[in-house]
Amino acid sequence: MPVLPRVTVATEAWPLNVARATALLRPLGAAVVHQEGPLPFGDNAFDLVVCRHPVDVDWPEVARVLTPAAPTSPRRSARRACSSWWSTSSASSRPRSATAATRTARGRGRGRLEVVDLRAETLRTRFNDIGAVVYFLRKVIWMVPGFTVDTYRDRLRELHEQIQAEGPFVAHHSRFLIEARKPA
């Protein structure tokens, strides 16, 4: 955004990212709040809510902090990469569903939002070699928390051999954009 609203706040659930986000956003006039549960803001606090990488959107909380008739734009992030290869509960086995997210956003009662627009895409991530897989998993730390080459050496070797024999490893994931407003 070329010009931020007077009150701009980012939330971050990953403790290690809070300091980094603060360093990047404070010079722009935005505050960063560590948040792992209900949003720590009052009712009707914001005119716009954007959820870039939520695992699960807490739609009633979004509706609570959003002023009436203001837009929200949650975008789901990819979480499936390599899930068939890593035995960890962190890689979501639940498929992403734009329809289910829209139904949840519409909700009931006070947490209800009016869905204005829905856009869905199925994307793919292509890994041409095991180095790319390792780089990805070291940068996108929430895919396999605690990932190390030593811990997953056998699985990495197996995946390397598969890539050598069959070609690139391709992971499919879905993303969607939901534009919603809190009814007036």
CNS distance restraints for C-alpha pairs under 8 A (distance, minus, plus):
assign (resid   4 and name CA) (resid   8 and name CA) 6.66 0.50 0.50
assign (resid   4 and name CA) (resid  28 and name CA) 7.71 0.50 0.50
assign (resid   4 and name CA) (resid  29 and name CA) 7.68 0.50 0.50
assign (resid   4 and name CA) (resid  30 and name CA) 7.96 0.50 0.50
assign (resid   7 and name CA) (resid  30 and name CA) 7.20 0.50 0.50
assign (resid   8 and name CA) (resid  29 and name CA) 7.23 0.50 0.50
assign (resid   8 and name CA) (resid  30 and name CA) 4.87 0.50 0.50
assign (resid   8 and name CA) (resid  31 and name CA) 6.49 0.50 0.50
assign (resid   9 and name CA) (resid  30 and name CA) 5.41 0.50 0.50
assign (resid   9 and name CA) (resid  31 and name CA) 4.78 0.50 0.50
assign (resid   9 and name CA) (resid  32 and name CA) 5.72 0.50 0.50
assign (resid   9 and name CA) (resid  33 and name CA) 7.23 0.50 0.50
assign (resid  10 and name CA) (resid  30 and name CA) 7.13 0.50 0.50
assign (resid  10 and name CA) (resid  31 and name CA) 6.23 0.50 0.50
assign (resid  10 and name CA) (resid  32 and name CA) 4.74 0.50 0.50
assign (resid  10 and name CA) (resid  33 and name CA) 6.23 0.50 0.50
assign (resid  11 and name CA) (resid  32 and name CA) 5.66 0.50 0.50
assign (resid  11 and name CA) (resid  33 and name CA) 4.82 0.50 0.50
assign (resid  11 and name CA) (resid  34 and name CA) 5.76 0.50 0.50
assign (resid  11 and name CA) (resid  35 and name CA) 5.79 0.50 0.50
assign (resid  12 and name CA) (resid  17 and name CA) 6.91 0.50 0.50
assign (resid  12 and name CA) (resid  18 and name CA) 6.00 0.50 0.50
assign (resid  12 and name CA) (resid  32 and name CA) 7.11 0.50 0.50
assign (resid  12 and name CA) (resid  33 and name CA) 6.30 0.50 0.50
assign (resid  12 and name CA) (resid  34 and name CA) 5.05 0.50 0.50
assign (resid  12 and name CA) (resid  35 and name CA) 5.72 0.50 0.50
assign (resid  12 and name CA) (resid  36 and name CA) 7.89 0.50 0.50
assign (resid  13 and name CA) (resid  17 and name CA) 7.94 0.50 0.50
assign (resid  13 and name CA) (resid  18 and name CA) 7.83 0.50 0.50
assign (resid  13 and name CA) (resid  34 and name CA) 5.74 0.50 0.50
assign (resid  13 and name CA) (resid  35 and name CA) 5.10 0.50 0.50
assign (resid  13 and name CA) (resid  36 and name CA) 5.31 0.50 0.50
assign (resid  14 and name CA) (resid  18 and name CA) 6.78 0.50 0.50
assign (resid  14 and name CA) (resid  34 and name CA) 7.69 0.50 0.50
assign (resid  15 and name CA) (resid  19 and name CA) 7.86 0.50 0.50
assign (resid  15 and name CA) (resid  34 and name CA) 6.86 0.50 0.50
assign (resid  16 and name CA) (resid  20 and name CA) 7.49 0.50 0.50
assign (resid  17 and name CA) (resid  21 and name CA) 5.91 0.50 0.50
assign (resid  18 and name CA) (resid  22 and name CA) 6.00 0.50 0.50
assign (resid  18 and name CA) (resid  32 and name CA) 6.82 0.50 0.50
assign (resid  18 and name CA) (resid  33 and name CA) 7.36 0.50 0.50
assign (resid  18 and name CA) (resid  34 and name CA) 6.37 0.50 0.50
assign (resid  19 and name CA) (resid  23 and name CA) 6.17 0.50 0.50
assign (resid  20 and name CA) (resid  24 and name CA) 6.35 0.50 0.50
assign (resid  21 and name CA) (resid  25 and name CA) 5.91 0.50 0.50
assign (resid  21 and name CA) (resid  32 and name CA) 6.79 0.50 0.50
assign (resid  22 and name CA) (resid  26 and name CA) 5.46 0.50 0.50
assign (resid  22 and name CA) (resid  31 and name CA) 6.79 0.50 0.50
assign (resid  22 and name CA) (resid  32 and name CA) 5.54 0.50 0.50
assign (resid  23 and name CA) (resid  27 and name CA) 7.32 0.50 0.50
assign (resid  24 and name CA) (resid  28 and name CA) 7.63 0.50 0.50
assign (resid  25 and name CA) (resid  29 and name CA) 6.56 0.50 0.50
assign (resid  25 and name CA) (resid  30 and name CA) 5.24 0.50 0.50
assign (resid  25 and name CA) (resid  31 and name CA) 6.81 0.50 0.50
assign (resid  25 and name CA) (resid  32 and name CA) 7.47 0.50 0.50
assign (resid  26 and name CA) (resid  30 and name CA) 5.07 0.50 0.50
assign (resid  26 and name CA) (resid  31 and name CA) 5.93 0.50 0.50
assign (resid  26 and name CA) (resid  32 and name CA) 7.80 0.50 0.50
assign (resid  35 and name CA) (resid  39 and name CA) 6.83 0.50 0.50
assign (resid  35 and name CA) (resid  40 and name CA) 7.29 0.50 0.50
assign (resid  38 and name CA) (resid  61 and name CA) 6.57 0.50 0.50
assign (resid  39 and name CA) (resid  61 and name CA) 6.47 0.50 0.50
assign (resid  39 and name CA) (resid  65 and name CA) 7.82 0.50 0.50
assign (resid  41 and name CA) (resid  45 and name CA) 6.60 0.50 0.50
assign (resid  41 and name CA) (resid  65 and name CA) 6.60 0.50 0.50
assign (resid  42 and name CA) (resid  64 and name CA) 7.92 0.50 0.50
assign (resid  42 and name CA) (resid  65 and name CA) 6.16 0.50 0.50
assign (resid  43 and name CA) (resid  64 and name CA) 5.21 0.50 0.50
assign (resid  43 and name CA) (resid  65 and name CA) 4.55 0.50 0.50
assign (resid  43 and name CA) (resid  66 and name CA) 7.12 0.50 0.50
assign (resid  43 and name CA) (resid  67 and name CA) 7.81 0.50 0.50
assign (resid  44 and name CA) (resid  64 and name CA) 6.23 0.50 0.50
assign (resid  44 and name CA) (resid  65 and name CA) 4.50 0.50 0.50
assign (resid  44 and name CA) (resid  66 and name CA) 4.77 0.50 0.50
assign (resid  44 and name CA) (resid  67 and name CA) 4.21 0.50 0.50
assign (resid  44 and name CA) (resid  68 and name CA) 7.28 0.50 0.50
assign (resid  45 and name CA) (resid  65 and name CA) 5.09 0.50 0.50
assign (resid  45 and name CA) (resid  66 and name CA) 6.09 0.50 0.50
assign (resid  45 and name CA) (resid  67 and name CA) 6.44 0.50 0.50
assign (resid  46 and name CA) (resid  65 and name CA) 6.04 0.50 0.50
assign (resid  46 and name CA) (resid  66 and name CA) 5.05 0.50 0.50
assign (resid  46 and name CA) (resid  67 and name CA) 5.79 0.50 0.50
assign (resid  47 and name CA) (resid  66 and name CA) 5.90 0.50 0.50
assign (resid  47 and name CA) (resid  67 and name CA) 5.41 0.50 0.50
assign (resid  47 and name CA) (resid  70 and name CA) 5.19 0.50 0.50
assign (resid  47 and name CA) (resid  71 and name CA) 7.09 0.50 0.50
assign (resid  48 and name CA) (resid  66 and name CA) 6.73 0.50 0.50
assign (resid  48 and name CA) (resid  70 and name CA) 6.03 0.50 0.50
assign (resid  48 and name CA) (resid  71 and name CA) 5.54 0.50 0.50
assign (resid  48 and name CA) (resid  72 and name CA) 5.61 0.50 0.50
assign (resid  49 and name CA) (resid  62 and name CA) 7.11 0.50 0.50
assign (resid  49 and name CA) (resid  66 and name CA) 6.93 0.50 0.50
assign (resid  49 and name CA) (resid  71 and name CA) 7.02 0.50 0.50
assign (resid  49 and name CA) (resid  72 and name CA) 4.74 0.50 0.50
assign (resid  49 and name CA) (resid  73 and name CA) 6.47 0.50 0.50
assign (resid  49 and name CA) (resid  74 and name CA) 7.76 0.50 0.50
assign (resid  50 and name CA) (resid  72 and name CA) 5.70 0.50 0.50
assign (resid  50 and name CA) (resid  73 and name CA) 4.83 0.50 0.50
assign (resid  50 and name CA) (resid  74 and name CA) 5.39 0.50 0.50
assign (resid  50 and name CA) (resid  75 and name CA) 7.78 0.50 0.50
assign (resid  51 and name CA) (resid  57 and name CA) 7.73 0.50 0.50
assign (resid  51 and name CA) (resid  72 and name CA) 8.00 0.50 0.50
assign (resid  51 and name CA) (resid  73 and name CA) 6.36 0.50 0.50
assign (resid  51 and name CA) (resid  74 and name CA) 4.19 0.50 0.50
assign (resid  51 and name CA) (resid  75 and name CA) 5.88 0.50 0.50
assign (resid  51 and name CA) (resid  76 and name CA) 7.84 0.50 0.50
assign (resid  52 and name CA) (resid  74 and name CA) 5.95 0.50 0.50
assign (resid  52 and name CA) (resid  75 and name CA) 4.98 0.50 0.50
assign (resid  52 and name CA) (resid  76 and name CA) 6.59 0.50 0.50
assign (resid  52 and name CA) (resid  77 and name CA) 7.18 0.50 0.50
assign (resid  53 and name CA) (resid  74 and name CA) 7.91 0.50 0.50
assign (resid  53 and name CA) (resid  75 and name CA) 6.30 0.50 0.50
assign (resid  53 and name CA) (resid  76 and name CA) 5.48 0.50 0.50
assign (resid  53 and name CA) (resid  77 and name CA) 4.85 0.50 0.50
assign (resid  54 and name CA) (resid  74 and name CA) 7.71 0.50 0.50
assign (resid  54 and name CA) (resid  75 and name CA) 7.35 0.50 0.50
assign (resid  54 and name CA) (resid  76 and name CA) 5.91 0.50 0.50
assign (resid  54 and name CA) (resid  77 and name CA) 6.66 0.50 0.50
assign (resid  55 and name CA) (resid  76 and name CA) 7.12 0.50 0.50
assign (resid  55 and name CA) (resid  77 and name CA) 7.27 0.50 0.50
assign (resid  57 and name CA) (resid  74 and name CA) 7.59 0.50 0.50
assign (resid  58 and name CA) (resid  62 and name CA) 6.39 0.50 0.50
assign (resid  59 and name CA) (resid  63 and name CA) 6.09 0.50 0.50
assign (resid  59 and name CA) (resid 104 and name CA) 6.83 0.50 0.50
assign (resid  59 and name CA) (resid 105 and name CA) 5.31 0.50 0.50
assign (resid  59 and name CA) (resid 107 and name CA) 7.67 0.50 0.50
assign (resid  59 and name CA) (resid 111 and name CA) 6.70 0.50 0.50
assign (resid  59 and name CA) (resid 112 and name CA) 7.88 0.50 0.50
assign (resid  59 and name CA) (resid 113 and name CA) 7.92 0.50 0.50
assign (resid  60 and name CA) (resid  64 and name CA) 6.07 0.50 0.50
assign (resid  60 and name CA) (resid 105 and name CA) 7.68 0.50 0.50
assign (resid  60 and name CA) (resid 107 and name CA) 7.53 0.50 0.50
assign (resid  60 and name CA) (resid 110 and name CA) 7.42 0.50 0.50
assign (resid  60 and name CA) (resid 111 and name CA) 3.99 0.50 0.50
assign (resid  60 and name CA) (resid 112 and name CA) 6.85 0.50 0.50
assign (resid  61 and name CA) (resid  65 and name CA) 6.37 0.50 0.50
assign (resid  61 and name CA) (resid 111 and name CA) 7.09 0.50 0.50
assign (resid  62 and name CA) (resid  66 and name CA) 6.06 0.50 0.50
assign (resid  62 and name CA) (resid  72 and name CA) 7.99 0.50 0.50
assign (resid  62 and name CA) (resid 111 and name CA) 7.83 0.50 0.50
assign (resid  63 and name CA) (resid  67 and name CA) 7.93 0.50 0.50
assign (resid  63 and name CA) (resid 110 and name CA) 7.53 0.50 0.50
assign (resid  63 and name CA) (resid 111 and name CA) 5.19 0.50 0.50
assign (resid  63 and name CA) (resid 112 and name CA) 6.54 0.50 0.50
assign (resid  63 and name CA) (resid 113 and name CA) 6.33 0.50 0.50
assign (resid  63 and name CA) (resid 182 and name CA) 6.04 0.50 0.50
assign (resid  64 and name CA) (resid 110 and name CA) 7.47 0.50 0.50
assign (resid  64 and name CA) (resid 111 and name CA) 6.42 0.50 0.50
assign (resid  66 and name CA) (resid  70 and name CA) 6.50 0.50 0.50
assign (resid  66 and name CA) (resid  72 and name CA) 7.97 0.50 0.50
assign (resid  66 and name CA) (resid 182 and name CA) 6.69 0.50 0.50
assign (resid  67 and name CA) (resid 182 and name CA) 6.81 0.50 0.50
assign (resid  68 and name CA) (resid 181 and name CA) 7.19 0.50 0.50
assign (resid  68 and name CA) (resid 182 and name CA) 4.78 0.50 0.50
assign (resid  68 and name CA) (resid 183 and name CA) 5.50 0.50 0.50
assign (resid  68 and name CA) (resid 184 and name CA) 4.64 0.50 0.50
assign (resid  69 and name CA) (resid 181 and name CA) 5.15 0.50 0.50
assign (resid  69 and name CA) (resid 182 and name CA) 4.88 0.50 0.50
assign (resid  69 and name CA) (resid 183 and name CA) 5.27 0.50 0.50
assign (resid  69 and name CA) (resid 184 and name CA) 5.21 0.50 0.50
assign (resid  70 and name CA) (resid 181 and name CA) 5.21 0.50 0.50
assign (resid  70 and name CA) (resid 182 and name CA) 6.09 0.50 0.50
assign (resid  71 and name CA) (resid 179 and name CA) 6.41 0.50 0.50
assign (resid  71 and name CA) (resid 180 and name CA) 5.43 0.50 0.50
assign (resid  71 and name CA) (resid 181 and name CA) 4.52 0.50 0.50
assign (resid  71 and name CA) (resid 182 and name CA) 7.25 0.50 0.50
assign (resid  72 and name CA) (resid 178 and name CA) 7.61 0.50 0.50
assign (resid  72 and name CA) (resid 179 and name CA) 5.50 0.50 0.50
assign (resid  72 and name CA) (resid 180 and name CA) 5.15 0.50 0.50
assign (resid  72 and name CA) (resid 181 and name CA) 6.15 0.50 0.50
assign (resid  73 and name CA) (resid 177 and name CA) 6.42 0.50 0.50
assign (resid  73 and name CA) (resid 178 and name CA) 5.48 0.50 0.50
assign (resid  73 and name CA) (resid 179 and name CA) 4.75 0.50 0.50
assign (resid  73 and name CA) (resid 180 and name CA) 6.69 0.50 0.50
assign (resid  74 and name CA) (resid 176 and name CA) 7.98 0.50 0.50
assign (resid  74 and name CA) (resid 177 and name CA) 5.97 0.50 0.50
assign (resid  74 and name CA) (resid 178 and name CA) 5.74 0.50 0.50
assign (resid  74 and name CA) (resid 179 and name CA) 7.20 0.50 0.50
assign (resid  75 and name CA) (resid 175 and name CA) 6.65 0.50 0.50
assign (resid  75 and name CA) (resid 176 and name CA) 5.55 0.50 0.50
assign (resid  75 and name CA) (resid 177 and name CA) 4.83 0.50 0.50
assign (resid  75 and name CA) (resid 178 and name CA) 6.87 0.50 0.50
assign (resid  76 and name CA) (resid 174 and name CA) 7.78 0.50 0.50
assign (resid  76 and name CA) (resid 175 and name CA) 5.15 0.50 0.50
assign (resid  76 and name CA) (resid 176 and name CA) 5.77 0.50 0.50
assign (resid  76 and name CA) (resid 177 and name CA) 7.22 0.50 0.50
assign (resid  77 and name CA) (resid 174 and name CA) 7.73 0.50 0.50
assign (resid  77 and name CA) (resid 175 and name CA) 6.03 0.50 0.50
assign (resid  78 and name CA) (resid 173 and name CA) 5.55 0.50 0.50
assign (resid  78 and name CA) (resid 174 and name CA) 6.49 0.50 0.50
assign (resid  78 and name CA) (resid 175 and name CA) 6.71 0.50 0.50
assign (resid  79 and name CA) (resid  91 and name CA) 6.23 0.50 0.50
assign (resid  79 and name CA) (resid  92 and name CA) 6.31 0.50 0.50
assign (resid  79 and name CA) (resid 143 and name CA) 6.23 0.50 0.50
assign (resid  79 and name CA) (resid 173 and name CA) 7.18 0.50 0.50
assign (resid  80 and name CA) (resid  91 and name CA) 6.24 0.50 0.50
assign (resid  80 and name CA) (resid  92 and name CA) 6.44 0.50 0.50
assign (resid  80 and name CA) (resid  93 and name CA) 7.47 0.50 0.50
assign (resid  80 and name CA) (resid 143 and name CA) 7.82 0.50 0.50
assign (resid  80 and name CA) (resid 171 and name CA) 6.93 0.50 0.50
assign (resid  80 and name CA) (resid 172 and name CA) 7.08 0.50 0.50
assign (resid  80 and name CA) (resid 173 and name CA) 6.01 0.50 0.50
assign (resid  81 and name CA) (resid  91 and name CA) 7.91 0.50 0.50
assign (resid  81 and name CA) (resid 125 and name CA) 7.53 0.50 0.50
assign (resid  81 and name CA) (resid 143 and name CA) 7.35 0.50 0.50
assign (resid  81 and name CA) (resid 171 and name CA) 5.25 0.50 0.50
assign (resid  81 and name CA) (resid 172 and name CA) 7.24 0.50 0.50
assign (resid  81 and name CA) (resid 173 and name CA) 7.54 0.50 0.50
assign (resid  82 and name CA) (resid  86 and name CA) 6.53 0.50 0.50
assign (resid  82 and name CA) (resid 171 and name CA) 6.44 0.50 0.50
assign (resid  83 and name CA) (resid  87 and name CA) 7.67 0.50 0.50
assign (resid  83 and name CA) (resid  91 and name CA) 5.63 0.50 0.50
assign (resid  83 and name CA) (resid  92 and name CA) 7.54 0.50 0.50
assign (resid  83 and name CA) (resid  93 and name CA) 7.49 0.50 0.50
assign (resid  85 and name CA) (resid 155 and name CA) 6.88 0.50 0.50
assign (resid  85 and name CA) (resid 159 and name CA) 7.85 0.50 0.50
assign (resid  86 and name CA) (resid  91 and name CA) 7.84 0.50 0.50
assign (resid  86 and name CA) (resid 144 and name CA) 7.43 0.50 0.50
assign (resid  86 and name CA) (resid 155 and name CA) 7.60 0.50 0.50
assign (resid  88 and name CA) (resid 144 and name CA) 6.78 0.50 0.50
assign (resid  90 and name CA) (resid 142 and name CA) 7.28 0.50 0.50
assign (resid  90 and name CA) (resid 143 and name CA) 6.39 0.50 0.50
assign (resid  90 and name CA) (resid 144 and name CA) 6.08 0.50 0.50
assign (resid  90 and name CA) (resid 145 and name CA) 7.01 0.50 0.50
assign (resid  91 and name CA) (resid 143 and name CA) 5.60 0.50 0.50
assign (resid  91 and name CA) (resid 144 and name CA) 6.54 0.50 0.50
assign (resid  96 and name CA) (resid 173 and name CA) 7.88 0.50 0.50
assign (resid  96 and name CA) (resid 174 and name CA) 6.29 0.50 0.50
assign (resid  96 and name CA) (resid 175 and name CA) 7.71 0.50 0.50
assign (resid  97 and name CA) (resid 101 and name CA) 6.23 0.50 0.50
assign (resid  97 and name CA) (resid 174 and name CA) 7.92 0.50 0.50
assign (resid  98 and name CA) (resid 102 and name CA) 6.03 0.50 0.50
assign (resid  98 and name CA) (resid 118 and name CA) 7.69 0.50 0.50
assign (resid  98 and name CA) (resid 120 and name CA) 6.60 0.50 0.50
assign (resid  98 and name CA) (resid 176 and name CA) 6.16 0.50 0.50
assign (resid  99 and name CA) (resid 103 and name CA) 6.19 0.50 0.50
assign (resid 100 and name CA) (resid 104 and name CA) 6.18 0.50 0.50
assign (resid 101 and name CA) (resid 105 and name CA) 6.05 0.50 0.50
assign (resid 102 and name CA) (resid 106 and name CA) 6.22 0.50 0.50
assign (resid 102 and name CA) (resid 115 and name CA) 6.97 0.50 0.50
assign (resid 102 and name CA) (resid 118 and name CA) 7.87 0.50 0.50
assign (resid 102 and name CA) (resid 178 and name CA) 7.20 0.50 0.50
assign (resid 103 and name CA) (resid 107 and name CA) 6.53 0.50 0.50
assign (resid 105 and name CA) (resid 112 and name CA) 6.59 0.50 0.50
assign (resid 105 and name CA) (resid 113 and name CA) 5.67 0.50 0.50
assign (resid 105 and name CA) (resid 114 and name CA) 7.62 0.50 0.50
assign (resid 105 and name CA) (resid 115 and name CA) 7.30 0.50 0.50
assign (resid 105 and name CA) (resid 180 and name CA) 7.74 0.50 0.50
assign (resid 106 and name CA) (resid 111 and name CA) 7.99 0.50 0.50
assign (resid 106 and name CA) (resid 112 and name CA) 5.07 0.50 0.50
assign (resid 106 and name CA) (resid 113 and name CA) 4.79 0.50 0.50
assign (resid 106 and name CA) (resid 114 and name CA) 5.85 0.50 0.50
assign (resid 106 and name CA) (resid 115 and name CA) 6.63 0.50 0.50
assign (resid 107 and name CA) (resid 111 and name CA) 6.09 0.50 0.50
assign (resid 107 and name CA) (resid 112 and name CA) 4.61 0.50 0.50
assign (resid 107 and name CA) (resid 113 and name CA) 6.76 0.50 0.50
assign (resid 108 and name CA) (resid 112 and name CA) 4.89 0.50 0.50
assign (resid 112 and name CA) (resid 182 and name CA) 6.91 0.50 0.50
assign (resid 112 and name CA) (resid 183 and name CA) 7.74 0.50 0.50
assign (resid 113 and name CA) (resid 180 and name CA) 6.00 0.50 0.50
assign (resid 113 and name CA) (resid 181 and name CA) 5.51 0.50 0.50
assign (resid 113 and name CA) (resid 182 and name CA) 4.74 0.50 0.50
assign (resid 113 and name CA) (resid 183 and name CA) 6.42 0.50 0.50
assign (resid 114 and name CA) (resid 180 and name CA) 5.29 0.50 0.50
assign (resid 114 and name CA) (resid 181 and name CA) 5.11 0.50 0.50
assign (resid 114 and name CA) (resid 182 and name CA) 6.06 0.50 0.50
assign (resid 114 and name CA) (resid 183 and name CA) 6.32 0.50 0.50
assign (resid 115 and name CA) (resid 178 and name CA) 7.03 0.50 0.50
assign (resid 115 and name CA) (resid 179 and name CA) 5.99 0.50 0.50
assign (resid 115 and name CA) (resid 180 and name CA) 4.19 0.50 0.50
assign (resid 115 and name CA) (resid 181 and name CA) 6.48 0.50 0.50
assign (resid 116 and name CA) (resid 178 and name CA) 7.65 0.50 0.50
assign (resid 116 and name CA) (resid 179 and name CA) 5.42 0.50 0.50
assign (resid 116 and name CA) (resid 180 and name CA) 5.23 0.50 0.50
assign (resid 116 and name CA) (resid 181 and name CA) 7.07 0.50 0.50
assign (resid 117 and name CA) (resid 177 and name CA) 7.86 0.50 0.50
assign (resid 117 and name CA) (resid 178 and name CA) 5.81 0.50 0.50
assign (resid 117 and name CA) (resid 179 and name CA) 4.98 0.50 0.50
assign (resid 117 and name CA) (resid 180 and name CA) 7.01 0.50 0.50
assign (resid 118 and name CA) (resid 176 and name CA) 7.15 0.50 0.50
assign (resid 118 and name CA) (resid 177 and name CA) 5.74 0.50 0.50
assign (resid 118 and name CA) (resid 178 and name CA) 4.68 0.50 0.50
assign (resid 118 and name CA) (resid 179 and name CA) 6.43 0.50 0.50
assign (resid 119 and name CA) (resid 176 and name CA) 5.48 0.50 0.50
assign (resid 119 and name CA) (resid 177 and name CA) 5.12 0.50 0.50
assign (resid 119 and name CA) (resid 178 and name CA) 6.60 0.50 0.50
assign (resid 120 and name CA) (resid 174 and name CA) 7.22 0.50 0.50
assign (resid 120 and name CA) (resid 175 and name CA) 5.94 0.50 0.50
assign (resid 120 and name CA) (resid 176 and name CA) 4.23 0.50 0.50
assign (resid 120 and name CA) (resid 177 and name CA) 6.44 0.50 0.50
assign (resid 121 and name CA) (resid 174 and name CA) 5.71 0.50 0.50
assign (resid 121 and name CA) (resid 175 and name CA) 5.50 0.50 0.50
assign (resid 121 and name CA) (resid 176 and name CA) 6.17 0.50 0.50
assign (resid 122 and name CA) (resid 172 and name CA) 6.92 0.50 0.50
assign (resid 122 and name CA) (resid 173 and name CA) 5.76 0.50 0.50
assign (resid 122 and name CA) (resid 174 and name CA) 4.38 0.50 0.50
assign (resid 122 and name CA) (resid 175 and name CA) 6.46 0.50 0.50
assign (resid 123 and name CA) (resid 172 and name CA) 5.76 0.50 0.50
assign (resid 123 and name CA) (resid 173 and name CA) 5.41 0.50 0.50
assign (resid 123 and name CA) (resid 174 and name CA) 5.87 0.50 0.50
assign (resid 123 and name CA) (resid 175 and name CA) 7.41 0.50 0.50
assign (resid 124 and name CA) (resid 170 and name CA) 6.46 0.50 0.50
assign (resid 124 and name CA) (resid 171 and name CA) 5.57 0.50 0.50
assign (resid 124 and name CA) (resid 172 and name CA) 4.35 0.50 0.50
assign (resid 124 and name CA) (resid 173 and name CA) 6.09 0.50 0.50
assign (resid 125 and name CA) (resid 170 and name CA) 5.62 0.50 0.50
assign (resid 125 and name CA) (resid 171 and name CA) 5.22 0.50 0.50
assign (resid 125 and name CA) (resid 172 and name CA) 6.39 0.50 0.50
assign (resid 125 and name CA) (resid 173 and name CA) 7.98 0.50 0.50
assign (resid 126 and name CA) (resid 168 and name CA) 6.29 0.50 0.50
assign (resid 126 and name CA) (resid 169 and name CA) 5.87 0.50 0.50
assign (resid 126 and name CA) (resid 170 and name CA) 4.49 0.50 0.50
assign (resid 126 and name CA) (resid 171 and name CA) 6.56 0.50 0.50
assign (resid 127 and name CA) (resid 132 and name CA) 5.85 0.50 0.50
assign (resid 127 and name CA) (resid 133 and name CA) 6.18 0.50 0.50
assign (resid 127 and name CA) (resid 168 and name CA) 5.41 0.50 0.50
assign (resid 127 and name CA) (resid 169 and name CA) 5.09 0.50 0.50
assign (resid 127 and name CA) (resid 170 and name CA) 6.21 0.50 0.50
assign (resid 128 and name CA) (resid 132 and name CA) 6.90 0.50 0.50
assign (resid 128 and name CA) (resid 163 and name CA) 7.20 0.50 0.50
assign (resid 128 and name CA) (resid 167 and name CA) 7.10 0.50 0.50
assign (resid 128 and name CA) (resid 168 and name CA) 4.48 0.50 0.50
assign (resid 128 and name CA) (resid 169 and name CA) 6.58 0.50 0.50
assign (resid 129 and name CA) (resid 133 and name CA) 6.89 0.50 0.50
assign (resid 129 and name CA) (resid 160 and name CA) 6.84 0.50 0.50
assign (resid 129 and name CA) (resid 163 and name CA) 6.59 0.50 0.50
assign (resid 129 and name CA) (resid 164 and name CA) 7.97 0.50 0.50
assign (resid 129 and name CA) (resid 168 and name CA) 6.86 0.50 0.50
assign (resid 129 and name CA) (resid 169 and name CA) 7.96 0.50 0.50
assign (resid 130 and name CA) (resid 134 and name CA) 6.25 0.50 0.50
assign (resid 130 and name CA) (resid 156 and name CA) 7.00 0.50 0.50
assign (resid 130 and name CA) (resid 159 and name CA) 7.18 0.50 0.50
assign (resid 130 and name CA) (resid 160 and name CA) 5.36 0.50 0.50
assign (resid 130 and name CA) (resid 163 and name CA) 7.70 0.50 0.50
assign (resid 131 and name CA) (resid 135 and name CA) 6.08 0.50 0.50
assign (resid 132 and name CA) (resid 136 and name CA) 6.04 0.50 0.50
assign (resid 133 and name CA) (resid 137 and name CA) 6.17 0.50 0.50
assign (resid 134 and name CA) (resid 138 and name CA) 6.11 0.50 0.50
assign (resid 134 and name CA) (resid 149 and name CA) 7.39 0.50 0.50
assign (resid 135 and name CA) (resid 139 and name CA) 6.23 0.50 0.50
assign (resid 136 and name CA) (resid 140 and name CA) 5.84 0.50 0.50
assign (resid 137 and name CA) (resid 141 and name CA) 5.94 0.50 0.50
assign (resid 137 and name CA) (resid 143 and name CA) 6.67 0.50 0.50
assign (resid 137 and name CA) (resid 144 and name CA) 6.80 0.50 0.50
assign (resid 137 and name CA) (resid 147 and name CA) 6.93 0.50 0.50
assign (resid 138 and name CA) (resid 147 and name CA) 6.90 0.50 0.50
assign (resid 138 and name CA) (resid 148 and name CA) 7.74 0.50 0.50
assign (resid 141 and name CA) (resid 145 and name CA) 5.59 0.50 0.50
assign (resid 141 and name CA) (resid 146 and name CA) 7.51 0.50 0.50
assign (resid 141 and name CA) (resid 147 and name CA) 7.37 0.50 0.50
assign (resid 147 and name CA) (resid 151 and name CA) 6.96 0.50 0.50
assign (resid 147 and name CA) (resid 152 and name CA) 7.28 0.50 0.50
assign (resid 148 and name CA) (resid 152 and name CA) 6.36 0.50 0.50
assign (resid 149 and name CA) (resid 153 and name CA) 5.32 0.50 0.50
assign (resid 149 and name CA) (resid 156 and name CA) 7.61 0.50 0.50
assign (resid 152 and name CA) (resid 156 and name CA) 5.97 0.50 0.50
assign (resid 153 and name CA) (resid 157 and name CA) 6.08 0.50 0.50
assign (resid 154 and name CA) (resid 158 and name CA) 6.21 0.50 0.50
assign (resid 155 and name CA) (resid 159 and name CA) 6.12 0.50 0.50
assign (resid 156 and name CA) (resid 160 and name CA) 5.94 0.50 0.50
assign (resid 157 and name CA) (resid 161 and name CA) 6.19 0.50 0.50
assign (resid 158 and name CA) (resid 162 and name CA) 6.28 0.50 0.50
assign (resid 159 and name CA) (resid 163 and name CA) 6.17 0.50 0.50
assign (resid 160 and name CA) (resid 164 and name CA) 6.16 0.50 0.50
assign (resid 161 and name CA) (resid 165 and name CA) 6.13 0.50 0.50
assign (resid 162 and name CA) (resid 166 and name CA) 5.73 0.50 0.50
assign (resid 162 and name CA) (resid 167 and name CA) 7.33 0.50 0.50
assign (resid 163 and name CA) (resid 167 and name CA) 4.65 0.50 0.50
assign (resid 163 and name CA) (resid 168 and name CA) 5.33 0.50 0.50
assign (resid 163 and name CA) (resid 169 and name CA) 6.09 0.50 0.50
